[in-house]
């Protein structure tokens, strides 16, 4: 009887223990104990070891903080941002099951992220049994059984706004497309969590330039930095690349050993061996000491400090009051904290990029994890030049281009010309631009038309090399169409020049003029002019004049100044243009919209500074109009429409010229861009 009572008591105790609430594991502890990283997609396969990446523990702890509703992570590339998002998503079914959403810049990025996540799940035993088999996986959602994670991407408002979620995880938001008709994508994301009292939105990205979304989010957060202790004096400080320029720590708190005593910069290879870190108190820190420093790091919000070893047993604790509450937690991280990047490697990467603005900007974003900002109060032409500088050299065509067009603006004593390459979706690249003055004869007198004659060599007869074979196999190409302005300056001379080239079989020129009376819905229209408006002289055979809606094209070009650089329709300049042709940049930025509209509803544009002029801006307008004429304003799937092209001998895409001038229709029509019109 006693034994029976004892057995019953034990049974009751075991049953009570089984029903006792278990303490909820933290996200960081769960990831440390369970998560595994696959060989195929990870640089550090095996256990997700937070001892190697201690800075992510603090971010994972913020995921568990019920006060935190939003996390913004602005970090350098290859710091583990994507792995962090995958770790959070993997932990949800075990730590806090609730509806979730994973959002990416586009559909392809979403699929890639999904496939990487499934590979991680397959090598993590506790998750492998929850995920569906490969044949059941789709673009709609990731199904864990007790948790459904919707998949979404920017540009698809239906996917972003269709489901209610407690957790929304967003990756690389600086690459997202923003739909102006739907509002900022971040606002659509915020609508998904309205049904929950407690929710969490995570944004992560490497920043870009002044338009960076992640930088704006970080600026609105509590702005946490990862402070690490000096191994010699114990002072907690943020790892910076550039030492302080002023204040109590001037000349310290950054990477040193990049210059010789006389101020001459070392080579990248020399700096790789010589670089070291200078503590804010002057201690010299070698790369071998960095891992131990990072292991003791502490995330510190703006407004607080971290106590060092001078404060005895308080070392490593936060002191003070943060400027903002933890509702929006922000984390910034540079490559200096990464396990694989030592001080020498960081210094070498900087020295390899410091002399060129485009590469320096990339280093600033990808290594420092900071927004690239132009110098304070920089004029617009400098901001535009820095932002739109491409990676191709002047005079060389990018490999993505299908054809070239040119725009020319005639003045009384000179001509201006710009040549632009065009690719899918009307993405374009400036190839070359120049001003040609009139030449002088032996007596010092100007030679009439000598400025126009220089367009033969610069545009019509010139063969441009490509960086590599383009999508239809060309390695060289000529300008497909030149649009020349004849209105107001030497129009009779321009007409005779064009007619003389047509007599030689050169039929790649159209005479254009700005005209606000272009029919509604069109950007250009052709008409025949019989007589010169000034002299009354009759044009032999009539003058085919193409009217251009210049106001509409100017608005479009200005819109592309600020458009995302990774979207169709991006508008690029050649590399280092800011140092090669300041006058061009000043001219394309020398017009602005006036309040109001024309009688036909168009924009009104005016010059900002008459002394600078706007001739190169007009060139770009005519080059864009020429590109629309080439494609018929249909920019979808140029590769399929162009088809394969056999490159003629000599590398020129232009077949032999015909002596016959084709009869042009009175309505706009596209020109072939797979091969030149004969």
C-alpha positions as CSV (number, residue, x, y, z in Angstrom):
1,X,0.0,0.0,0.0
2,X,2.9,2.4,0.9
3,X,4.7,1.4,-2.3
4,X,1.6,2.1,-4.3
5,X,1.2,5.6,-2.7
6,X,4.8,6.3,-3.4
7,X,4.4,5.3,-7.1
8,X,1.2,7.5,-7.4
9,X,3.1,10.4,-5.9
10,X,5.9,10.1,-8.3
11,X,3.5,9.9,-11.2
12,X,1.8,13.1,-10.1
13,X,5.1,14.9,-9.7
14,X,6.2,13.8,-13.2
15,X,2.9,14.9,-14.7
16,X,3.1,18.3,-12.9
17,X,6.7,18.7,-14.1
18,X,5.6,17.9,-17.6
19,X,3.0,20.7,-17.5
20,X,5.3,23.2,-15.8
21,X,6.0,26.2,-18.1
22,X,9.5,26.0,-19.5
23,X,11.6,29.2,-19.6
24,X,11.7,30.7,-23.0
25,X,15.2,30.4,-24.6
26,X,16.7,33.6,-25.9
27,X,17.1,33.8,-29.7
28,X,20.9,34.1,-29.3
29,X,21.1,31.0,-27.1
30,X,18.9,29.0,-29.4
31,X,21.0,29.9,-32.5
32,X,24.2,29.2,-30.7
33,X,23.0,25.7,-29.6
34,X,21.1,24.6,-32.7
35,X,21.9,26.5,-35.8
36,X,24.3,25.1,-38.5
37,X,25.6,26.8,-41.6
38,X,26.1,24.9,-44.9
39,X,29.3,24.5,-46.8
40,X,27.7,25.7,-50.0
41,X,26.7,29.1,-49.0
42,X,28.7,30.0,-45.9
43,X,32.3,31.2,-45.4
44,X,32.2,29.8,-41.9
45,X,30.3,26.4,-42.2
46,X,29.3,24.5,-39.2
47,X,28.0,25.7,-35.9
48,X,26.7,29.3,-35.8
49,X,29.3,30.4,-33.2
50,X,28.6,33.8,-31.7
51,X,32.0,33.7,-30.1
52,X,33.4,34.4,-33.6
53,X,30.8,37.1,-34.3
54,X,30.1,38.5,-30.9
55,X,28.6,41.7,-32.3
56,X,25.6,39.8,-33.5
57,X,24.6,38.6,-30.0
58,X,23.6,42.1,-29.0
59,X,21.4,42.4,-32.1
60,X,19.8,39.0,-31.4
61,X,19.1,40.2,-27.9
62,X,17.3,43.2,-29.3
63,X,15.0,40.8,-31.2
64,X,13.8,39.4,-27.8
65,X,13.3,42.9,-26.2
66,X,9.6,43.5,-26.1
67,X,10.2,47.3,-26.1
68,X,11.9,47.1,-29.5
69,X,9.5,47.4,-32.4
70,X,12.0,48.1,-35.2
71,X,15.6,47.2,-35.8
72,X,17.7,48.9,-38.5
73,X,21.1,47.5,-39.3
74,X,23.5,49.6,-41.4
75,X,26.6,47.5,-42.0
76,X,29.4,46.9,-44.5
77,X,29.2,44.0,-46.9
78,X,30.1,40.4,-45.8
79,X,29.6,41.1,-42.1
80,X,26.9,38.5,-41.7
81,X,23.7,40.5,-42.2
82,X,22.0,37.9,-44.3
83,X,23.0,35.1,-42.0
84,X,21.6,37.1,-39.1
85,X,18.2,37.4,-40.8
86,X,18.2,33.7,-41.6
87,X,19.1,32.9,-38.0
88,X,16.2,35.0,-36.7
89,X,13.8,33.4,-39.1
90,X,15.0,29.9,-38.2
91,X,14.5,30.5,-34.5
92,X,10.9,31.8,-34.7
93,X,9.2,28.3,-34.8
94,X,11.0,27.4,-31.5
95,X,11.3,30.7,-29.7
96,X,8.2,32.7,-30.7
97,X,6.0,31.2,-33.4
98,X,3.9,33.9,-35.3
99,X,3.2,34.9,-38.9
100,X,6.2,36.3,-40.6
101,X,7.3,37.9,-43.9
102,X,10.7,37.8,-45.6
103,X,11.1,40.7,-48.2
104,X,13.9,41.2,-50.7
105,X,14.8,43.8,-53.4
106,X,13.4,41.8,-56.3
107,X,12.0,38.3,-57.1
108,X,15.4,36.9,-58.1
109,X,17.0,38.1,-54.8
110,X,14.0,36.6,-52.9
111,X,14.5,33.2,-54.6
112,X,18.2,33.3,-53.8
113,X,17.6,34.1,-50.2
114,X,14.9,31.4,-49.9
115,X,17.2,28.8,-51.4
116,X,20.1,29.8,-49.0
117,X,17.7,29.5,-46.1
118,X,16.5,26.1,-47.1
119,X,20.1,24.9,-47.4
120,X,20.8,26.1,-43.8
121,X,17.6,24.3,-42.6
122,X,18.7,21.1,-44.3
123,X,21.9,20.9,-42.2
124,X,20.2,22.0,-39.0
125,X,18.7,18.8,-37.5
126,X,16.0,20.5,-35.4
127,X,14.6,22.4,-38.4
128,X,15.2,19.8,-41.2
129,X,12.1,17.8,-40.1
130,X,9.8,21.0,-40.3
131,X,10.6,22.2,-43.8
132,X,8.7,20.9,-46.9
133,X,10.5,18.7,-49.4
134,X,12.1,20.3,-52.4
135,X,9.3,19.7,-54.8
136,X,6.8,21.5,-52.5
137,X,8.9,24.7,-52.2
138,X,7.6,27.8,-54.0
139,X,7.8,31.6,-54.3
140,X,4.8,32.2,-52.1
141,X,5.9,31.2,-48.6
142,X,8.2,29.1,-46.3
143,X,6.1,26.6,-44.4
144,X,7.4,25.4,-41.0
145,X,4.1,23.7,-40.0
146,X,3.5,25.9,-36.9
147,X,4.6,29.1,-38.7
148,X,4.2,30.4,-42.2
149,X,6.7,33.0,-43.6
150,X,5.4,34.9,-46.6
151,X,7.9,35.8,-49.3
152,X,7.7,39.3,-50.9
153,X,9.8,41.7,-52.9
154,X,9.8,45.4,-53.7
155,X,8.0,46.5,-56.8
156,X,5.2,44.0,-56.1
157,X,2.8,45.9,-53.8
158,X,0.4,43.0,-53.7
159,X,3.0,40.7,-52.1
160,X,4.1,43.4,-49.7
161,X,0.7,44.5,-48.6
162,X,-1.4,41.3,-48.8
163,X,-0.8,39.6,-45.4
164,X,-0.8,40.5,-41.7
165,X,2.5,39.5,-40.0
166,X,4.0,39.9,-36.5
167,X,7.6,39.7,-37.9
168,X,8.8,41.4,-41.1
169,X,12.4,40.8,-42.1
170,X,13.7,43.1,-44.9
171,X,17.0,42.6,-46.7
172,X,19.1,45.2,-48.7
173,X,16.5,47.9,-48.7
174,X,18.8,50.4,-50.4
175,X,18.3,48.3,-53.5
176,X,14.5,48.3,-53.3
177,X,12.4,50.0,-55.9
178,X,10.2,52.8,-54.5
179,X,6.8,53.2,-56.2
180,X,5.7,56.8,-56.0
181,X,2.1,56.0,-56.5
182,X,2.0,53.6,-53.5
183,X,4.3,55.7,-51.2
184,X,7.5,54.6,-49.6
185,X,7.9,50.8,-49.4
186,X,8.7,51.1,-45.7
187,X,5.2,52.5,-45.1
188,X,3.7,49.4,-46.8
189,X,5.7,47.2,-44.6
190,X,4.5,49.1,-41.5
191,X,0.9,48.3,-42.5
192,X,1.5,44.6,-42.2
193,X,2.0,44.6,-38.4
194,X,-1.0,46.7,-37.3
195,X,-3.0,43.6,-36.2
196,X,-0.5,42.8,-33.4
197,X,0.2,44.4,-30.0
198,X,3.8,43.2,-30.1
199,X,5.6,43.1,-33.4
200,X,9.0,43.5,-34.9
201,X,10.3,44.9,-38.2
202,X,13.9,44.3,-39.2
203,X,15.7,46.3,-41.9
204,X,19.2,45.6,-43.0
205,X,21.3,46.9,-45.9
206,X,24.7,48.2,-46.9
207,X,24.2,52.0,-47.4
208,X,24.6,53.9,-50.6
209,X,24.6,57.7,-51.1
210,X,22.5,60.7,-49.9
211,X,19.3,58.8,-50.9
212,X,20.2,55.8,-48.7
213,X,17.0,54.4,-47.0
214,X,18.9,52.4,-44.4
215,X,21.0,55.5,-43.4
216,X,17.8,57.5,-42.9
217,X,16.4,54.7,-40.7
218,X,19.6,54.5,-38.7
219,X,19.6,58.2,-38.2
220,X,16.0,57.9,-36.8
221,X,17.0,55.1,-34.4
222,X,18.9,55.1,-31.0
223,X,22.1,54.8,-33.1
224,X,24.1,52.1,-31.4
225,X,27.8,51.6,-32.0
226,X,29.9,48.6,-31.0
227,X,32.6,49.7,-28.5
228,X,35.6,47.5,-27.7
229,X,38.2,47.8,-25.0
230,X,41.8,48.7,-25.7
231,X,44.0,45.6,-24.7
232,X,46.5,48.0,-23.1
233,X,44.6,50.7,-21.3
234,X,41.1,49.2,-21.3
235,X,39.3,52.3,-22.8
236,X,36.1,51.3,-24.6
237,X,35.9,53.0,-28.1
238,X,34.4,52.5,-31.5
239,X,36.8,51.1,-34.1
240,X,37.2,53.8,-36.7
241,X,39.3,53.9,-39.9
242,X,40.1,57.6,-39.9
243,X,41.6,59.0,-36.7
244,X,39.8,62.0,-35.1
245,X,40.6,65.3,-36.8
246,X,40.0,67.5,-33.7
247,X,39.1,67.5,-30.1
248,X,40.8,65.7,-27.2
249,X,41.6,62.6,-29.3
250,X,42.9,64.4,-32.4
251,X,45.2,62.2,-34.4
252,X,44.2,59.1,-32.5
253,X,41.4,56.6,-32.6
254,X,42.0,55.1,-36.1
255,X,44.2,53.1,-38.4
256,X,47.7,54.5,-38.8
257,X,50.9,53.5,-40.7
258,X,49.6,54.5,-44.1
259,X,52.1,57.3,-44.8
260,X,55.9,57.9,-44.5
261,X,57.3,60.5,-42.2
262,X,57.3,63.1,-45.1
263,X,53.6,62.5,-45.7
264,X,54.0,60.3,-48.8
265,X,51.4,57.6,-49.1
266,X,52.6,54.0,-49.0
267,X,51.6,51.5,-51.7
268,X,48.7,49.1,-50.9
269,X,51.1,46.2,-50.4
270,X,53.4,48.2,-48.1
271,X,50.4,49.4,-46.0
272,X,49.1,45.8,-45.7
273,X,52.2,45.0,-43.6
274,X,52.7,48.4,-41.9
275,X,49.2,49.4,-40.8
276,X,48.2,49.3,-37.1
277,X,45.6,50.9,-34.8
278,X,46.1,53.8,-32.5
279,X,43.9,53.8,-29.4
280,X,42.2,57.1,-28.4
281,X,44.7,57.3,-25.5
282,X,47.7,56.6,-27.9
283,X,48.2,52.9,-27.4
284,X,49.5,51.0,-30.4
285,X,47.3,48.0,-31.2
286,X,48.3,45.3,-33.7
287,X,45.9,43.2,-35.8
288,X,46.6,40.1,-33.7
289,X,45.1,41.8,-30.7
290,X,41.8,42.7,-32.4
291,X,39.9,39.4,-31.9
292,X,40.2,39.6,-28.1
293,X,39.0,43.3,-28.2
294,X,36.0,42.4,-30.3
295,X,35.0,39.5,-28.0
296,X,34.5,42.0,-25.2
297,X,32.6,44.5,-27.2
298,X,29.4,46.2,-26.0
299,X,26.6,47.9,-28.1
300,X,26.3,51.4,-26.8
301,X,23.3,53.7,-27.8
302,X,24.0,57.4,-28.5
303,X,24.0,59.3,-25.3
304,X,25.6,56.6,-23.2
305,X,29.2,55.5,-22.6
306,X,30.9,52.2,-21.5
307,X,32.8,52.1,-18.2
308,X,36.4,50.9,-18.6
309,X,38.8,49.1,-16.2
310,X,39.4,52.4,-14.3
311,X,35.9,51.9,-12.9
312,X,36.9,48.5,-11.2
313,X,34.1,46.0,-11.2
314,X,31.8,48.3,-13.3
315,X,33.9,47.6,-16.4
316,X,31.8,47.0,-19.5
317,X,28.6,48.5,-18.2
318,X,26.7,51.2,-19.8
319,X,26.6,54.6,-18.1
320,X,24.2,57.5,-18.7
321,X,20.8,57.8,-20.4
322,X,20.3,57.1,-24.1
323,X,19.1,60.0,-26.2
324,X,16.2,57.8,-27.6
325,X,14.2,54.9,-26.2
326,X,14.9,51.3,-27.6
327,X,11.7,51.2,-29.5
328,X,13.8,51.7,-32.7
329,X,17.1,50.0,-32.2
330,X,19.8,51.0,-34.8
331,X,23.1,49.1,-35.3
332,X,26.1,50.3,-37.4
333,X,29.0,48.0,-38.2
334,X,32.1,48.4,-40.4
335,X,34.5,45.7,-41.8
336,X,37.0,46.6,-39.1
337,X,35.0,44.3,-36.8
338,X,35.0,41.3,-39.2
339,X,37.1,38.4,-38.2
340,X,38.7,38.1,-41.6
341,X,39.7,41.8,-42.0
342,X,42.8,43.1,-40.2
343,X,44.0,46.6,-40.1
344,X,46.4,46.1,-43.0
345,X,43.8,44.6,-45.3
346,X,41.5,47.6,-44.6
347,X,44.3,50.1,-45.2
348,X,45.3,48.4,-48.5
349,X,41.6,48.5,-49.7
350,X,41.5,52.2,-49.0
351,X,44.8,53.1,-50.7
352,X,43.6,51.1,-53.8
353,X,40.5,53.3,-54.1
354,X,41.3,56.7,-52.7
355,X,42.4,58.4,-56.0
356,X,39.1,57.7,-57.8
357,X,35.7,58.9,-56.7
358,X,33.6,55.9,-57.9
359,X,35.9,53.3,-56.3
360,X,36.3,55.4,-53.1
361,X,32.5,55.7,-52.8
362,X,32.2,51.9,-53.2
363,X,34.9,51.4,-50.5
364,X,33.1,53.9,-48.2
365,X,29.8,52.0,-48.5
366,X,31.1,48.4,-48.6
367,X,34.0,48.6,-46.1
368,X,33.0,51.4,-43.7
369,X,29.3,50.7,-43.9
370,X,28.5,54.4,-44.1
371,X,26.5,56.6,-46.3
372,X,28.5,58.4,-49.0
373,X,27.9,62.1,-48.7
374,X,29.2,64.8,-50.9
375,X,31.1,67.6,-49.3
376,X,28.9,70.1,-47.4
377,X,27.2,72.7,-49.7
378,X,28.7,71.1,-52.8
379,X,27.0,72.6,-55.9
380,X,24.6,70.5,-57.8
381,X,26.9,69.8,-60.7
382,X,29.4,68.2,-58.3
383,X,26.7,66.1,-56.7
384,X,25.4,64.9,-60.0
385,X,28.9,64.2,-61.3
386,X,29.8,62.1,-58.3
387,X,26.6,60.2,-58.1
388,X,26.3,59.3,-61.8
389,X,29.9,58.6,-62.6
390,X,30.1,55.2,-64.2
391,X,32.8,52.6,-64.4
392,X,33.6,53.0,-68.2
393,X,36.3,55.3,-69.6
394,X,35.6,58.2,-71.8
395,X,35.4,57.1,-75.5
396,X,34.6,53.5,-74.6
397,X,31.2,51.9,-74.8
398,X,29.9,49.7,-72.0
399,X,29.2,46.1,-73.0
400,X,25.5,46.3,-72.2
401,X,24.9,48.9,-74.9
402,X,23.0,48.1,-78.2
403,X,23.5,51.3,-80.1
404,X,24.8,54.9,-79.9
405,X,23.1,58.2,-80.6
406,X,24.4,61.8,-80.6
407,X,22.9,65.2,-80.0
408,X,24.3,68.5,-81.4
409,X,23.6,72.1,-80.6
410,X,24.7,74.8,-83.0
411,X,25.9,78.2,-81.9
412,X,27.1,81.2,-83.9
413,X,30.8,80.5,-83.4
414,X,30.9,76.8,-82.2
415,X,29.0,73.6,-81.9
416,X,28.5,71.3,-78.9
417,X,28.0,67.5,-79.2
418,X,27.3,64.6,-76.9
419,X,27.4,60.9,-77.7
420,X,25.4,58.4,-75.5
421,X,25.1,54.6,-75.5
422,X,21.8,52.9,-74.9
423,X,20.8,49.5,-73.4
424,X,17.8,47.6,-72.2
425,X,15.0,49.6,-70.5
426,X,16.6,52.9,-71.9
427,X,19.6,52.6,-69.5
428,X,22.2,54.9,-71.0
429,X,25.9,55.9,-70.6
430,X,27.6,59.1,-71.7
431,X,30.5,58.0,-74.1
432,X,31.9,61.4,-75.1
433,X,31.1,65.1,-75.3
434,X,33.0,68.1,-76.7
435,X,32.8,71.7,-77.9
436,X,34.2,72.5,-81.3
437,X,35.2,76.0,-82.2
438,X,35.8,77.4,-85.7
439,X,39.3,77.0,-87.1
440,X,41.4,79.8,-88.5
441,X,43.1,79.9,-91.9
442,X,46.6,81.2,-92.6
443,X,45.4,84.8,-92.5
444,X,43.9,84.3,-89.0
445,X,40.3,84.4,-90.4
446,X,37.7,81.9,-89.3
447,X,36.9,79.1,-91.8
448,X,33.1,79.0,-92.3
449,X,31.6,75.7,-91.2
450,X,34.9,74.3,-89.9
451,X,33.3,73.6,-86.5
452,X,30.6,71.5,-88.2
453,X,33.2,69.7,-90.3
454,X,34.8,68.4,-87.1
455,X,31.6,66.4,-86.4
456,X,32.7,64.0,-89.2
457,X,35.7,62.7,-87.3
458,X,34.0,63.0,-83.8
459,X,30.7,61.4,-84.7
460,X,30.0,60.1,-88.2
461,X,33.3,58.4,-89.1
462,X,34.3,57.3,-85.6
463,X,34.3,53.7,-84.6
464,X,33.8,53.2,-80.8
465,X,35.3,50.2,-79.0
466,X,33.2,48.3,-76.5
467,X,34.5,47.1,-73.1
468,X,33.5,43.6,-74.3
469,X,31.1,42.0,-76.7
470,X,27.6,43.4,-76.3
471,X,24.5,41.1,-76.1
472,X,24.3,40.9,-79.9
473,X,28.0,40.1,-80.3
474,X,29.4,43.5,-81.4
475,X,32.8,44.7,-80.2
476,X,32.7,48.0,-82.1
477,X,30.0,50.4,-83.3
478,X,29.3,53.7,-84.9
479,X,26.7,56.3,-83.9
480,X,23.3,55.2,-85.2
481,X,21.6,58.5,-85.4
482,X,22.7,62.2,-84.9
483,X,20.1,64.8,-84.2
484,X,21.3,68.3,-85.0
485,X,19.7,71.5,-83.8
486,X,19.3,74.1,-86.5
487,X,16.9,76.6,-84.9
488,X,18.1,80.1,-84.3
489,X,21.8,79.8,-85.3
490,X,23.1,79.2,-88.8
491,X,20.1,77.1,-89.9
492,X,20.9,77.5,-93.6
493,X,24.5,76.4,-93.0
494,X,23.4,73.4,-91.0
495,X,20.9,72.4,-93.7
496,X,23.7,72.5,-96.4
497,X,26.1,70.6,-94.2
498,X,23.5,67.8,-93.6
499,X,22.6,67.8,-97.3
500,X,26.2,67.4,-98.4
501,X,26.6,64.4,-96.1
502,X,23.4,62.8,-97.5
503,X,25.0,63.2,-101.0
504,X,27.8,61.0,-99.8
505,X,25.4,58.4,-98.6
506,X,25.4,59.3,-94.9
507,X,21.8,59.2,-93.9
508,X,22.2,58.9,-90.1
509,X,21.4,62.6,-89.4
510,X,18.1,64.3,-88.6
511,X,17.5,68.1,-88.2
512,X,15.6,68.9,-85.1
513,X,14.2,71.9,-83.2
514,X,12.5,72.4,-79.9
515,X,8.8,72.9,-80.4
516,X,6.1,72.9,-77.7
517,X,3.4,72.2,-80.3
518,X,4.2,68.5,-80.7
519,X,0.9,66.6,-80.7
520,X,-0.3,65.4,-77.3
521,X,1.0,61.9,-76.5
522,X,4.0,62.2,-78.8
523,X,7.6,63.4,-78.0
524,X,8.6,64.3,-81.5
525,X,7.0,64.7,-85.0
526,X,8.3,65.3,-88.5
527,X,7.2,68.0,-90.9
528,X,8.5,69.5,-94.2
529,X,9.6,73.1,-94.2
530,X,9.7,74.8,-97.7
531,X,11.5,78.1,-97.0
532,X,14.0,79.5,-94.5
533,X,12.1,81.6,-91.9
534,X,14.6,84.4,-91.9
535,X,15.8,84.9,-95.5
536,X,12.8,83.4,-97.3
537,X,15.2,81.2,-99.4
538,X,13.6,78.0,-100.6
539,X,15.1,74.7,-99.4
540,X,15.8,72.5,-102.4
541,X,13.6,69.5,-102.1
542,X,12.2,70.8,-98.8
543,X,13.7,70.5,-95.3
544,X,12.6,67.5,-93.2
545,X,12.4,69.0,-89.7
546,X,11.7,67.0,-86.6
547,X,10.0,68.9,-83.8
548,X,11.1,67.8,-80.3
549,X,9.1,68.3,-77.0
550,X,12.3,69.5,-75.3
551,X,10.4,70.4,-72.0
552,X,9.3,66.8,-71.6
553,X,12.8,65.4,-72.3
554,X,14.4,67.9,-69.9
555,X,12.0,66.7,-67.2
556,X,12.8,63.1,-67.9
557,X,16.6,63.7,-67.7
558,X,16.3,65.5,-64.4
559,X,14.2,62.6,-63.1
560,X,17.0,60.3,-64.0
561,X,19.5,62.4,-62.1
562,X,17.9,61.0,-58.9
563,X,16.7,57.6,-60.1
564,X,18.1,54.4,-58.6
565,X,21.3,53.4,-60.3
566,X,20.4,49.7,-60.4
567,X,17.0,50.2,-62.1
568,X,16.1,50.2,-65.8
569,X,16.5,53.7,-67.2
570,X,19.6,54.6,-65.1
571,X,21.5,57.5,-66.6
572,X,25.3,57.3,-66.3
573,X,28.3,59.5,-67.1
574,X,31.8,58.3,-67.7
575,X,34.2,57.7,-64.9
576,X,36.0,60.7,-63.3
577,X,34.0,63.2,-65.4
578,X,34.0,65.6,-62.4
579,X,37.7,66.1,-63.1
580,X,37.6,65.8,-66.9
581,X,34.8,68.2,-67.9
582,X,33.4,70.5,-65.3
583,X,31.8,72.7,-68.0
584,X,29.7,69.8,-69.2
585,X,28.4,69.1,-65.7
586,X,27.6,72.8,-65.1
587,X,25.6,73.1,-68.3
588,X,23.4,70.0,-67.8
589,X,22.6,71.3,-64.3
590,X,22.0,74.9,-65.4
591,X,18.3,74.7,-66.0
592,X,15.4,74.6,-63.5
593,X,11.7,74.3,-63.6
594,X,9.6,77.5,-63.2
595,X,6.3,77.5,-61.4
596,X,3.3,77.0,-63.6
597,X,2.6,75.3,-66.9
598,X,2.5,76.3,-70.5
599,X,-0.8,76.8,-72.3
600,X,-0.6,73.2,-73.5
601,X,0.2,71.8,-69.9
602,X,3.9,71.4,-70.3
603,X,6.7,72.2,-67.9
604,X,8.4,75.6,-68.1
605,X,12.2,75.6,-67.9
606,X,14.6,78.5,-67.5
607,X,18.4,78.9,-67.4
608,X,19.9,79.5,-63.9
609,X,23.1,81.4,-65.1
610,X,23.2,82.8,-68.6
611,X,27.0,82.9,-68.4
612,X,27.3,79.1,-68.2
613,X,24.9,78.2,-70.9
614,X,22.8,75.1,-71.4
615,X,24.1,73.7,-74.7
616,X,25.3,70.3,-73.4
617,X,21.9,69.9,-71.8
618,X,20.3,70.4,-75.2
619,X,22.7,67.9,-76.6
620,X,21.5,65.3,-74.1
621,X,17.8,66.1,-75.0
622,X,18.5,65.5,-78.7
623,X,20.5,62.3,-78.0
624,X,17.6,61.0,-76.0
625,X,15.1,61.9,-78.7
626,X,17.3,60.2,-81.2
627,X,17.3,57.0,-79.1
628,X,13.5,57.1,-79.0
629,X,13.5,57.4,-82.7
630,X,15.7,54.4,-83.0
631,X,13.5,52.2,-80.9
632,X,10.1,53.8,-81.6
633,X,10.0,54.5,-77.8
634,X,9.6,50.7,-77.2
635,X,12.4,49.8,-74.8
636,X,11.2,46.3,-73.8
637,X,13.3,43.3,-74.7
638,X,15.8,44.9,-77.1
639,X,17.8,41.7,-77.3
640,X,15.0,39.6,-78.7
641,X,14.0,42.3,-81.2
642,X,17.6,43.0,-82.3
643,X,18.4,39.3,-83.0
644,X,21.8,38.0,-83.8
645,X,24.0,40.4,-85.8
646,X,27.0,39.3,-87.9
647,X,29.8,41.9,-87.3
648,X,31.3,43.1,-90.7
649,X,35.0,42.8,-91.3
650,X,36.9,45.5,-89.5
651,X,34.7,45.4,-86.4
652,X,32.3,48.1,-87.6
653,X,28.6,47.4,-87.2
654,X,27.7,49.7,-90.1
655,X,27.3,47.9,-93.5
656,X,28.3,49.7,-96.6
657,X,26.6,53.0,-97.3
658,X,24.1,53.4,-100.1
659,X,24.3,56.3,-102.5
660,X,20.5,56.5,-102.5
661,X,18.7,58.6,-99.9
662,X,15.7,56.8,-98.5
663,X,12.4,58.6,-98.6
664,X,11.3,59.4,-95.0
665,X,7.7,59.1,-93.9
666,X,5.9,62.0,-92.4
667,X,5.2,60.1,-89.2
668,X,7.8,59.0,-86.5
669,X,9.0,55.5,-87.0
670,X,11.8,53.4,-85.3
671,X,15.1,52.7,-87.0
672,X,16.6,49.2,-86.9
673,X,19.2,48.9,-84.2
674,X,20.4,45.3,-84.9
675,X,22.2,46.6,-88.0
676,X,22.5,49.9,-89.7
677,X,20.0,51.1,-92.2
678,X,21.3,51.2,-95.8
